């Protein structure tokens, strides 16, 4: 049954135009029903007498094809036998078949790309003889499949290498990043980049020239043939690319490696044989645990992008046109920089002129860095700095609609500052604290209108970290929450709304992990081995390196706040206090658990070993399995408590908070989805091995209930 997504008309005698405009959707996606429409249109084209040319375009401004329907992909039968709505191989071969039929049409073909062209959309475009890219600002072309644990499975790993060469194609596919029209032309992905309003005329001229010259036949013949790399060229090209991918992914993600293998094995075969190679590499990835987890992250990200932050959709955010930031240190300058990058007029206040100068220099350095990597221009830098004002007095904030505090993490200092601001700011101004641990509800007692007070916790470094925790105190209004959520999105961040509690979301779940690392050290684990256990699980760095990076004084004092609040689950440890007393505060002082005198990555240090010996409670061999279990199960118990207590509104908030806030391995889908993958009965069995160590390893009532019902955290929602 036709969905009405495709329209076929003739712009000139013998010149057919196919327009893709999926009804009731802002995007064009490729699913099984849409493929039926393609098959119907292709049947009409194949029967058309004296067909002189075929044009393919989208009827949606700024949108060509978003790719395959991910909901459909998520319901495919996996290679492990898990049943789904669709069979992976059948789905793959059907897509290959309809795309390949465009290559067999008896005339030249041109695709007009004037919007986002991703995944299966790009693979469809590669089957045409020519591609034109338009000038719409949203026009970009990509094959992002590796970002969701897959590889291009509708010919992308075979047609792209024949178009731009295997090396460039492998980099493009493994990186997964899209390119704009001009760059696509430079790479050879498109024939030309032309103004949008001239695309049809240019396409018609291209068709006429190609018919006259016969070049379209040469293009098709070349595409069918092997690339012809020598053995040495193959080994060198793909050896280098594979090494680069392994250095970046540490082997945790199979998709980029599968893509490299498919390109390497298929490029010296005919196209038909190469497509068979691609299919054999693609099908096992569909429905795999990693792919399902990465697709789930995609949907969780979409949910957060649409989430206003409160249940009442009628609550509207205030328009923020003037902002203030108090504090020009690392966090204050980072927050001010994020605001002015989006041209929000911002006043940065610090009592010390030198601190202000350093803050401005830091903002300028970040902006210049974006220019250096091609993500900004000199004009962007000038316009951003033009929005930045500096002041040494809070009185300069008198006209600000929102002020974000980023001073020292001391409750008395912050509360005194908020009391002072009451006499300066407009009555309806929103006050937000960048605190990482201090109670928002308690600090709200310092302000006249607690409904206009909340936490807005950015993560360091602000220019790189996407997460912002919007913390609502007991009296914070929905309007304040919605306004802060909208502001965070405006500056390019992903906000998650969290109820006030010690440590909020991310730090509350992180501290059991860090605390358990200290306990394991004192029981006999070595720092390097402990870090390795975490990185082998997929963490970007181990807990020991992370502690050195954060600063051991910060870890100690922040940990005290959280551990004091949850003392029934905290385990006392001596090692942090001993290191702080020895003024070994981590990377910032050149020594902590490791020494940083000769290496930014840290060297083993005999001086630390001597301190550790005085803190050992025992010295036993601890397996990597026990280390991993204790590090991550303690986090899981706390995450379940966070969810049970309603600190966040959805399990996805927990998982996305940890992925964005601490780099929890995305291949696991988040701490809760990791537990769902193991199965709750298996989780309880693992916890039982360590339950004697304390309440931090005792399953929550929620976990027991889920295990009894055979459900997981997400299945329970």
C-alpha positions as CSV (number, residue, x, y, z in Angstrom):
1,X,0.0,0.0,0.0
2,X,1.4,3.4,-1.1
3,X,2.2,5.9,1.6
4,X,2.1,8.8,-0.9
5,X,5.7,9.7,0.0
6,X,6.9,9.8,-3.6
7,X,5.6,11.9,-6.5
8,X,6.6,11.2,-10.1
9,X,6.2,13.9,-12.7
10,X,8.0,15.0,-15.9
11,X,9.7,18.4,-16.0
12,X,10.4,18.0,-19.7
13,X,9.5,15.3,-22.3
14,X,11.4,12.2,-21.3
15,X,12.9,13.8,-18.1
16,X,11.3,12.3,-15.0
17,X,11.4,13.8,-11.6
18,X,10.9,11.8,-8.4
19,X,10.1,14.0,-5.3
20,X,10.4,12.4,-1.8
21,X,8.0,14.1,0.7
22,X,7.0,11.8,3.5
23,X,3.5,12.8,4.7
24,X,3.1,13.8,8.3
25,X,6.8,14.0,9.1
26,X,9.4,16.7,9.2
27,X,12.0,14.3,7.9
28,X,12.2,11.8,5.1
29,X,13.2,8.4,6.4
30,X,13.6,5.0,4.7
31,X,11.5,2.2,6.1
32,X,9.8,-0.9,4.7
33,X,6.6,1.0,3.7
34,X,8.6,3.7,2.0
35,X,10.6,1.1,0.2
36,X,7.4,-0.2,-1.3
37,X,6.8,3.3,-2.7
38,X,10.3,3.3,-4.2
39,X,9.7,-0.1,-5.8
40,X,6.4,1.1,-7.3
41,X,8.0,4.3,-8.8
42,X,11.0,2.3,-10.1
43,X,8.5,-0.1,-11.9
44,X,6.9,3.0,-13.5
45,X,10.3,4.4,-14.6
46,X,11.4,1.0,-16.0
47,X,8.3,0.9,-18.1
48,X,8.5,4.5,-19.4
49,X,9.3,4.6,-23.1
50,X,12.1,6.8,-24.3
51,X,13.2,7.8,-20.8
52,X,15.9,10.5,-21.2
53,X,16.9,11.2,-17.7
54,X,15.8,10.9,-14.0
55,X,16.0,13.6,-11.3
56,X,15.5,12.8,-7.6
57,X,14.9,15.5,-5.0
58,X,13.2,16.2,-1.7
59,X,10.0,18.1,-1.2
60,X,11.1,19.3,2.3
61,X,13.2,22.4,2.6
62,X,16.5,21.7,4.4
63,X,15.8,18.0,4.5
64,X,16.8,15.4,1.9
65,X,16.8,12.0,3.6
66,X,17.5,11.5,7.3
67,X,18.5,7.9,6.8
68,X,16.9,4.6,7.7
69,X,14.1,4.5,10.3
70,X,15.9,3.8,13.5
71,X,12.8,2.5,15.3
72,X,12.5,-0.1,12.6
73,X,16.2,-1.0,12.9
74,X,15.8,-1.4,16.7
75,X,13.1,-4.0,16.0
76,X,15.2,-6.2,13.8
77,X,16.0,-9.8,14.6
78,X,19.6,-9.9,15.9
79,X,22.4,-12.2,14.8
80,X,22.2,-13.8,18.3
81,X,18.7,-15.0,17.5
82,X,16.8,-12.4,19.5
83,X,13.5,-12.1,17.7
84,X,12.4,-8.9,16.2
85,X,9.8,-7.6,13.8
86,X,12.1,-7.7,10.8
87,X,14.8,-10.1,9.6
88,X,18.2,-8.4,9.3
89,X,19.3,-10.1,6.1
90,X,15.9,-9.7,4.4
91,X,15.7,-6.0,5.2
92,X,19.3,-5.5,4.0
93,X,18.9,-7.2,0.7
94,X,15.6,-5.5,-0.1
95,X,17.3,-2.1,0.4
96,X,20.2,-3.1,-1.8
97,X,17.9,-4.2,-4.5
98,X,15.8,-1.1,-4.8
99,X,18.8,1.2,-4.6
100,X,20.6,-0.9,-7.2
101,X,17.7,-0.6,-9.7
102,X,18.5,3.1,-10.1
103,X,21.9,2.1,-11.5
104,X,20.2,0.0,-14.2
105,X,17.8,2.7,-15.5
106,X,18.5,3.2,-19.3
107,X,19.4,6.9,-18.9
108,X,21.6,9.3,-16.9
109,X,20.4,10.1,-13.3
110,X,21.0,13.1,-11.1
111,X,20.1,13.5,-7.4
112,X,19.5,17.1,-6.0
113,X,20.6,17.3,-2.4
114,X,19.5,20.5,-0.7
115,X,19.3,19.5,2.9
116,X,20.4,16.9,5.5
117,X,21.4,13.7,3.6
118,X,22.4,11.0,6.0
119,X,23.0,7.2,6.1
120,X,20.7,5.4,3.7
121,X,19.9,8.7,2.0
122,X,23.6,9.1,1.1
123,X,23.8,5.5,0.0
124,X,20.8,6.1,-2.3
125,X,22.4,9.2,-3.7
126,X,25.6,7.2,-4.4
127,X,23.7,4.9,-6.7
128,X,22.9,7.9,-9.0
129,X,25.3,8.9,-11.8
130,X,25.6,12.5,-10.5
131,X,25.0,14.4,-7.3
132,X,24.4,18.1,-6.9
133,X,24.5,19.8,-3.5
134,X,22.5,23.0,-2.8
135,X,23.3,26.1,-0.8
136,X,20.7,25.5,2.0
137,X,22.4,26.1,5.3
138,X,21.2,22.6,6.5
139,X,22.7,20.9,3.5
140,X,25.2,18.3,4.6
141,X,26.1,14.8,3.6
142,X,27.2,12.0,5.9
143,X,27.4,8.3,6.6
144,X,27.0,8.3,10.4
145,X,26.2,4.6,10.9
146,X,29.3,3.8,13.0
147,X,27.9,6.2,15.6
148,X,25.0,3.8,16.2
149,X,27.1,0.6,16.1
150,X,26.5,-0.2,12.4
151,X,28.2,0.3,9.1
152,X,26.6,1.5,5.8
153,X,24.7,-1.6,4.6
154,X,23.1,-0.4,1.4
155,X,26.3,-0.1,-0.6
156,X,28.1,2.8,1.1
157,X,31.2,0.8,1.9
158,X,31.5,-0.2,-1.7
159,X,30.2,2.7,-3.8
160,X,32.0,5.5,-1.9
161,X,35.5,4.0,-2.2
162,X,34.9,3.7,-6.0
163,X,34.0,7.3,-6.1
164,X,36.6,9.0,-3.8
165,X,39.1,6.3,-3.2
166,X,39.3,3.7,-0.4
167,X,41.4,5.7,2.0
168,X,39.2,8.8,2.0
169,X,36.1,6.7,2.1
170,X,37.3,4.7,5.1
171,X,38.1,7.9,7.0
172,X,34.7,9.4,6.1
173,X,32.8,6.3,7.2
174,X,34.7,5.5,10.3
175,X,34.6,9.1,11.5
176,X,30.8,9.3,10.9
177,X,30.8,13.1,10.7
178,X,28.9,14.9,7.9
179,X,30.4,17.5,5.6
180,X,28.9,20.6,4.1
181,X,28.2,21.0,0.3
182,X,31.5,22.7,-0.6
183,X,33.6,20.1,1.3
184,X,31.6,17.3,-0.3
185,X,32.5,18.8,-3.7
186,X,36.2,19.0,-2.7
187,X,36.1,15.3,-1.7
188,X,34.4,14.3,-4.9
189,X,31.2,13.1,-3.2
190,X,29.1,15.5,-5.3
191,X,29.6,16.7,-8.8
192,X,29.1,20.3,-7.9
193,X,27.7,22.6,-5.2
194,X,25.3,25.2,-6.7
195,X,22.8,27.8,-5.4
196,X,19.6,26.1,-4.4
197,X,17.5,28.2,-6.8
198,X,19.6,27.0,-9.7
199,X,19.7,23.3,-8.9
200,X,17.0,22.2,-11.3
201,X,18.5,24.2,-14.3
202,X,22.0,22.8,-13.5
203,X,20.6,19.3,-13.2
204,X,18.9,19.5,-16.6
205,X,22.1,20.9,-18.2
206,X,24.0,18.1,-16.6
207,X,21.6,15.5,-18.0
208,X,21.8,16.9,-21.5
209,X,25.6,17.1,-21.5
210,X,25.9,13.5,-20.1
211,X,23.5,12.1,-22.7
212,X,25.5,13.8,-25.4
213,X,28.9,12.8,-24.1
214,X,27.9,9.3,-22.9
215,X,29.8,9.9,-19.7
216,X,27.1,8.4,-17.6
217,X,27.8,5.0,-19.1
218,X,31.5,5.4,-18.3
219,X,30.6,6.3,-14.7
220,X,28.5,3.2,-14.3
221,X,31.1,0.9,-15.8
222,X,33.9,2.3,-13.5
223,X,31.6,1.8,-10.5
224,X,31.1,-1.9,-11.3
225,X,34.9,-2.6,-11.6
226,X,37.4,-3.3,-8.8
227,X,39.4,-0.3,-7.5
228,X,42.7,-2.1,-8.3
229,X,44.9,-1.5,-5.2
230,X,48.1,-3.5,-5.0
231,X,48.6,-5.7,-2.0
232,X,51.1,-3.2,-0.5
233,X,48.7,-0.4,-1.0
234,X,45.9,-2.3,0.7
235,X,48.0,-3.3,3.7
236,X,49.5,0.1,4.2
237,X,46.2,2.1,3.7
238,X,44.1,0.0,5.9
239,X,46.8,-0.8,8.4
240,X,47.2,3.0,9.1
241,X,43.4,3.6,9.3
242,X,42.9,0.6,11.6
243,X,45.6,1.8,13.9
244,X,44.0,5.3,14.1
245,X,40.6,3.8,14.9
246,X,42.0,1.5,17.6
247,X,43.8,4.4,19.2
248,X,40.6,6.3,19.3
249,X,38.1,3.6,20.3
250,X,40.5,1.1,22.1
251,X,38.6,-1.6,20.3
252,X,35.4,-1.1,22.3
253,X,33.4,-0.4,19.2
254,X,33.3,-3.1,16.5
255,X,31.5,-1.1,13.8
256,X,34.4,1.1,12.6
257,X,36.6,-2.0,12.4
258,X,33.9,-3.9,10.4
259,X,33.7,-0.9,8.0
260,X,37.4,-1.0,7.4
261,X,37.3,-4.7,6.8
262,X,34.4,-4.4,4.4
263,X,36.1,-1.7,2.4
264,X,39.4,-3.5,2.3
265,X,38.0,-6.9,1.3
266,X,35.4,-5.4,-1.2
267,X,37.3,-2.7,-3.0
268,X,39.3,-5.1,-5.2
269,X,36.2,-7.1,-6.2
270,X,33.4,-6.2,-8.6
271,X,30.7,-4.1,-7.1
272,X,28.3,-7.0,-6.9
273,X,30.8,-9.1,-5.1
274,X,31.8,-6.2,-2.9
275,X,28.2,-5.7,-1.9
276,X,28.0,-9.3,-0.7
277,X,31.1,-8.7,1.4
278,X,29.4,-5.6,2.9
279,X,26.3,-7.5,3.7
280,X,28.3,-10.2,5.6
281,X,29.8,-7.5,7.7
282,X,26.6,-5.5,8.2
283,X,24.1,-8.1,9.2
284,X,25.8,-9.3,12.4
285,X,25.9,-5.7,13.7
286,X,22.1,-5.2,13.3
287,X,20.4,-5.8,16.6
288,X,23.7,-6.3,18.4
289,X,23.8,-5.2,22.0
290,X,26.1,-2.3,21.2
291,X,24.0,-1.1,18.3
292,X,20.8,-1.3,20.4
293,X,22.5,0.7,23.1
294,X,23.8,3.4,20.8
295,X,20.4,3.7,19.1
296,X,18.8,4.0,22.5
297,X,21.2,6.9,23.3
298,X,20.1,8.5,20.0
299,X,16.5,8.4,21.1
300,X,17.3,9.5,24.7
301,X,19.2,12.5,23.2
302,X,16.2,13.4,21.1
303,X,13.9,13.1,24.1
304,X,16.1,15.5,26.1
305,X,16.2,17.9,23.2
306,X,12.4,18.2,23.2
307,X,12.0,18.1,27.0
308,X,11.0,21.5,28.4
309,X,12.0,20.3,31.9
310,X,8.6,20.1,33.6
311,X,5.5,18.1,33.1
312,X,3.3,21.1,32.4
313,X,3.8,21.9,28.7
314,X,2.0,25.2,29.0
315,X,4.8,26.8,31.1
316,X,6.7,29.2,29.0
317,X,10.4,30.1,29.3
318,X,11.3,33.7,29.9
319,X,13.2,35.5,27.2
320,X,16.8,36.0,28.4
321,X,18.5,39.0,26.7
322,X,21.0,40.0,29.4
323,X,23.0,37.7,31.6
324,X,25.5,38.0,34.4
325,X,28.2,35.6,35.7
326,X,29.9,36.1,39.0
327,X,33.4,34.7,39.1
328,X,36.0,34.7,36.4
329,X,37.8,31.5,37.3
330,X,37.8,28.3,35.2
331,X,34.1,27.7,35.6
332,X,32.9,31.4,35.5
333,X,34.9,32.2,32.4
334,X,33.7,29.0,30.8
335,X,30.0,29.8,31.5
336,X,30.5,33.4,30.3
337,X,32.2,32.2,27.2
338,X,29.3,29.8,26.4
339,X,26.8,32.6,26.7
340,X,28.7,35.2,24.6
341,X,29.4,32.5,21.9
342,X,25.6,32.6,21.3
343,X,25.8,36.4,21.4
344,X,24.0,36.8,24.7
345,X,25.1,40.1,26.3
346,X,26.9,39.0,29.4
347,X,28.6,40.9,32.3
348,X,31.4,38.9,34.0
349,X,32.1,40.1,37.6
350,X,35.2,39.4,39.7
351,X,36.6,41.5,42.5
352,X,40.1,41.0,41.1
353,X,41.1,42.8,37.8
354,X,43.8,40.1,37.2
355,X,41.2,37.4,37.5
356,X,39.0,39.2,35.0
357,X,41.9,39.5,32.6
358,X,42.7,35.8,32.9
359,X,39.0,35.0,32.4
360,X,38.8,37.1,29.2
361,X,42.0,35.5,27.9
362,X,40.6,32.0,28.6
363,X,37.4,32.9,26.7
364,X,39.4,34.3,23.8
365,X,41.6,31.1,23.7
366,X,38.6,28.9,23.4
367,X,37.1,31.0,20.6
368,X,40.4,31.0,18.8
369,X,40.6,27.3,19.2
370,X,37.3,26.9,17.4
371,X,38.6,29.0,14.6
372,X,41.7,26.8,14.4
373,X,39.7,23.6,13.9
374,X,37.3,25.2,11.4
375,X,34.3,25.5,13.7
376,X,34.3,29.3,13.9
377,X,35.5,32.4,12.2
378,X,37.2,35.6,13.2
379,X,33.8,37.3,12.9
380,X,32.4,34.9,15.4
381,X,35.2,35.8,17.8
382,X,34.7,39.5,17.4
383,X,30.9,39.3,17.8
384,X,31.3,37.1,20.9
385,X,33.8,39.4,22.7
386,X,31.6,42.4,21.8
387,X,28.9,40.8,24.0
388,X,31.2,40.5,27.0
389,X,31.4,43.2,29.6
390,X,33.7,43.1,32.7
391,X,33.1,44.5,36.1
392,X,34.6,44.4,39.6
393,X,31.4,45.3,41.4
394,X,28.1,43.4,41.5
395,X,26.3,46.7,41.0
396,X,26.9,46.3,37.3
397,X,24.4,43.5,37.3
398,X,21.5,45.7,38.1
399,X,19.8,45.2,34.7
400,X,20.5,41.4,34.4
401,X,17.6,39.0,33.9
402,X,19.7,36.1,35.1
403,X,22.8,35.8,37.1
404,X,24.8,32.6,37.4
405,X,27.1,32.4,40.4
406,X,30.4,30.5,40.0
407,X,32.5,31.4,43.0
408,X,34.4,29.3,45.5
409,X,32.5,26.1,46.6
410,X,31.7,27.4,50.1
411,X,28.1,27.7,51.3
412,X,28.7,30.7,53.6
413,X,30.4,32.6,50.8
414,X,27.7,31.8,48.3
415,X,24.8,32.6,50.7
416,X,26.3,35.9,51.6
417,X,26.7,36.8,47.9
418,X,23.0,35.9,47.3
419,X,21.9,38.2,50.1
420,X,23.9,41.0,48.7
421,X,22.5,40.5,45.2
422,X,18.9,40.9,46.5
423,X,19.5,44.7,46.9
424,X,20.9,45.0,43.3
425,X,19.0,42.7,40.9
426,X,15.6,43.3,39.5
427,X,12.9,41.7,41.6
428,X,12.1,39.0,39.0
429,X,15.7,38.2,38.1
430,X,16.6,34.5,38.2
431,X,19.6,33.5,40.4
432,X,21.4,30.3,39.6
433,X,24.3,28.6,41.4
434,X,26.9,26.6,39.6
435,X,27.5,24.5,42.8
436,X,28.3,20.9,42.4
437,X,27.3,19.7,45.8
438,X,25.7,22.3,48.1
439,X,22.0,22.2,48.8
440,X,19.9,24.5,46.6
441,X,17.0,24.4,49.0
442,X,19.2,25.5,51.8
443,X,20.9,28.3,49.9
444,X,17.5,29.5,48.7
445,X,16.8,30.6,52.3
446,X,19.2,33.5,51.5
447,X,17.0,35.0,48.8
448,X,13.7,36.8,48.9
449,X,12.1,34.8,46.1
450,X,13.2,31.2,46.3
451,X,10.9,30.4,43.4
452,X,13.4,32.3,41.2
453,X,16.4,30.4,42.6
454,X,17.9,27.1,41.2
455,X,21.1,25.3,40.5
456,X,22.7,25.4,37.0
457,X,25.6,23.0,37.3
458,X,28.0,23.2,34.3
459,X,30.7,20.6,34.0
460,X,34.4,21.3,33.4
461,X,35.7,22.1,30.8
462,X,32.5,24.1,29.9
463,X,33.4,24.5,26.3
464,X,33.6,20.7,25.8
465,X,31.2,19.2,28.3
466,X,27.6,19.0,27.0
467,X,25.8,18.3,30.3
468,X,24.1,20.9,32.5
469,X,22.3,19.8,35.6
470,X,19.3,22.1,36.3
471,X,18.7,21.6,40.0
472,X,15.3,22.6,41.4
473,X,15.0,23.3,45.1
474,X,11.8,22.7,47.1
475,X,10.4,26.1,46.1
476,X,11.9,26.5,42.6
477,X,9.1,27.4,40.2
478,X,8.3,25.6,37.0
479,X,8.9,28.8,35.1
480,X,12.5,29.1,36.5
481,X,13.2,25.5,35.5
482,X,11.9,25.9,32.0
483,X,13.8,29.1,31.6
484,X,17.1,27.5,32.7
485,X,16.5,24.5,30.5
486,X,15.8,26.7,27.5
487,X,19.0,28.8,28.2
488,X,21.1,25.7,28.5
489,X,19.9,24.4,25.1
490,X,20.4,27.9,23.6
491,X,24.1,27.7,24.5
492,X,24.4,24.2,23.0
493,X,24.2,22.1,26.1
494,X,22.0,19.2,27.1
495,X,20.1,20.0,30.3
496,X,18.8,17.4,32.7
497,X,16.4,18.5,35.5
498,X,17.4,17.1,38.9
499,X,15.7,17.5,42.3
500,X,17.9,18.8,45.1
501,X,19.9,16.2,46.9
502,X,23.5,15.8,48.0
503,X,25.7,15.4,44.9
504,X,22.6,15.9,42.7
505,X,22.7,13.3,39.9
506,X,26.1,12.8,38.4
507,X,28.3,13.4,41.5
508,X,26.0,11.4,43.7
509,X,26.4,8.3,41.5
510,X,30.1,9.0,40.8
511,X,31.2,9.2,44.4
512,X,30.5,5.5,45.2
513,X,32.7,4.7,42.3
514,X,35.5,6.9,43.5
515,X,35.0,5.8,47.1
516,X,35.1,2.1,46.2
517,X,38.4,2.8,44.3
518,X,39.9,4.1,47.5
519,X,38.7,1.1,49.4
520,X,40.1,-1.3,46.8
521,X,43.5,0.5,47.0
522,X,43.6,0.0,50.7
523,X,42.7,-3.6,50.4
524,X,45.6,-4.3,48.1
525,X,44.8,-3.1,44.6
526,X,47.5,-1.2,42.7
527,X,46.6,2.1,41.1
528,X,47.5,1.1,37.5
529,X,45.6,-2.2,37.7
530,X,42.6,-0.5,39.1
531,X,42.6,2.1,36.3
532,X,43.0,-0.6,33.8
533,X,40.0,-2.5,35.1
534,X,37.9,0.6,34.5
535,X,39.2,1.5,31.1
536,X,38.8,-2.1,29.9
537,X,35.2,-1.7,30.8
538,X,35.2,1.4,28.6
539,X,35.6,4.3,30.9
540,X,37.7,7.2,29.3
541,X,40.0,7.1,32.3
542,X,40.3,5.1,35.5
543,X,39.1,6.3,38.9
544,X,42.7,7.0,40.1
545,X,43.6,9.1,37.1
546,X,40.2,10.9,37.4
547,X,40.8,11.7,41.0
548,X,44.2,13.2,40.2
549,X,42.6,15.2,37.4
550,X,39.7,16.6,39.6
551,X,42.1,17.4,42.4
552,X,42.4,15.3,45.5
553,X,41.4,18.1,47.8
554,X,38.3,18.7,45.7
555,X,37.6,14.9,45.7
556,X,38.1,14.7,49.5
557,X,35.9,17.7,50.5
558,X,33.1,17.0,47.9
559,X,33.2,13.4,48.9
560,X,32.7,14.3,52.5
561,X,29.5,16.1,51.6
562,X,28.1,13.1,49.8
563,X,29.4,10.5,52.1
564,X,28.1,12.3,55.1
565,X,24.7,12.4,53.6
566,X,24.7,8.7,52.7
567,X,26.9,7.4,55.5
568,X,25.1,4.1,55.5
569,X,26.6,3.4,52.1
570,X,29.9,5.2,52.4
571,X,33.1,3.4,53.4
572,X,35.7,5.4,55.3
573,X,39.1,5.7,53.6
574,X,42.3,7.2,54.8
575,X,44.2,7.6,51.5
576,X,42.7,10.9,50.2
577,X,43.2,12.7,53.5
578,X,46.8,11.4,53.7
579,X,47.6,12.6,50.2
580,X,46.0,16.0,50.8
581,X,48.0,16.4,54.1
582,X,51.2,15.6,52.1
583,X,50.1,18.4,49.6
584,X,49.9,15.8,46.8
585,X,46.7,17.3,45.2
586,X,46.9,15.6,41.8
587,X,47.9,17.1,38.4
588,X,47.6,20.7,39.6
589,X,50.5,20.2,42.0
590,X,52.5,17.8,39.9
591,X,51.9,14.8,42.2
592,X,48.9,12.8,43.6
593,X,48.5,9.1,43.1
594,X,50.9,9.5,40.2
595,X,53.8,11.9,39.6
596,X,53.3,14.4,36.7
597,X,56.8,15.9,36.7
598,X,57.8,14.2,33.5
599,X,54.6,13.0,31.9
600,X,51.1,14.6,31.7
601,X,49.7,11.0,31.9
602,X,51.4,10.4,35.2
603,X,54.3,8.1,36.3
604,X,54.3,5.6,39.1
605,X,55.8,7.3,42.2
606,X,57.7,5.5,45.0
607,X,56.8,8.4,47.3
608,X,53.1,7.6,46.8
609,X,53.7,3.9,47.3
610,X,55.2,4.7,50.8
611,X,52.0,6.7,51.7
612,X,49.7,3.9,50.5
613,X,51.5,1.3,52.6
614,X,50.6,3.3,55.7
615,X,46.9,3.3,54.7
616,X,46.6,-0.4,53.7
617,X,44.0,-2.4,55.6
618,X,45.2,-5.6,54.0
619,X,47.2,-6.7,51.0
620,X,45.6,-9.3,48.9
621,X,45.4,-10.1,45.2
622,X,42.2,-8.7,43.7
623,X,41.0,-9.9,40.4
624,X,40.0,-7.5,37.6
625,X,36.5,-9.0,37.7
626,X,36.1,-8.1,41.3
627,X,37.4,-4.6,40.7
628,X,35.0,-4.0,37.9
629,X,32.0,-5.5,39.8
630,X,32.6,-3.4,42.9
631,X,33.3,-0.1,41.0
632,X,30.2,-0.3,38.8
633,X,27.7,-2.2,41.0
634,X,28.2,0.4,43.7
635,X,27.3,3.0,41.1
636,X,24.3,0.9,40.0
637,X,22.8,0.7,43.5
638,X,23.1,4.4,43.9
639,X,21.5,5.0,40.5
640,X,18.6,2.8,41.5
641,X,18.1,4.8,44.6
642,X,18.2,8.1,42.6
643,X,15.5,6.8,40.4
644,X,13.4,5.3,43.2
645,X,13.5,8.7,45.1
646,X,12.3,10.6,42.1
647,X,15.5,12.7,41.9
648,X,15.1,12.5,38.1
649,X,11.9,11.8,36.1
650,X,13.1,9.1,33.8
651,X,15.7,6.3,33.7
652,X,17.1,7.9,30.5
653,X,18.0,10.9,32.6
654,X,20.3,8.8,34.8
655,X,22.0,7.1,31.8
656,X,22.4,10.3,29.8
657,X,23.7,12.2,32.8
658,X,26.5,9.7,33.3
659,X,27.3,9.4,29.6
660,X,27.5,13.1,29.2
661,X,28.9,14.0,32.7
662,X,31.6,11.4,33.3
663,X,31.9,9.6,30.0
664,X,30.2,6.4,31.1
665,X,30.8,4.0,28.1
666,X,28.1,4.6,25.5
667,X,28.5,1.1,24.2
668,X,26.9,0.0,27.5
669,X,24.0,2.5,27.0
670,X,24.4,3.9,30.5
671,X,24.5,2.3,34.0
672,X,20.8,1.3,34.0
673,X,20.8,-0.1,30.5
674,X,24.0,-2.0,31.3
675,X,22.1,-3.6,34.2
676,X,19.1,-4.4,31.9
677,X,21.5,-6.0,29.4
678,X,23.0,-8.2,32.2
679,X,19.5,-9.0,33.5
680,X,18.4,-8.1,37.0
681,X,18.7,-11.6,38.3
682,X,22.3,-11.7,37.2
683,X,22.9,-8.3,38.8
684,X,21.5,-9.6,42.1
685,X,23.7,-12.6,41.9
686,X,26.8,-10.5,41.4
687,X,25.7,-8.2,44.3
688,X,25.3,-11.2,46.5
689,X,29.0,-11.9,46.3
690,X,29.8,-8.6,47.9
691,X,26.8,-8.0,50.1
692,X,28.8,-8.7,53.2
693,X,30.9,-5.6,52.5
694,X,28.0,-3.3,53.4
695,X,24.8,-1.7,52.3
696,X,26.4,-0.2,49.2
697,X,26.2,-3.7,47.7
698,X,22.7,-4.5,48.9
699,X,20.1,-4.4,46.1
700,X,17.4,-1.8,46.4
701,X,13.7,-2.7,46.7
702,X,13.3,-1.5,43.2
703,X,15.9,-3.9,41.9
704,X,14.4,-6.8,43.9
705,X,10.9,-6.1,42.4
706,X,12.3,-5.9,38.9
707,X,14.2,-9.1,39.3
708,X,11.1,-10.9,40.6
709,X,9.0,-9.6,37.6
710,X,11.7,-10.4,35.1
711,X,11.9,-6.8,34.0
712,X,14.6,-4.1,33.7
713,X,14.7,-0.4,34.5
714,X,13.5,0.6,31.1
715,X,11.0,-2.2,30.7
716,X,9.4,-1.0,33.9
717,X,8.6,2.5,32.6
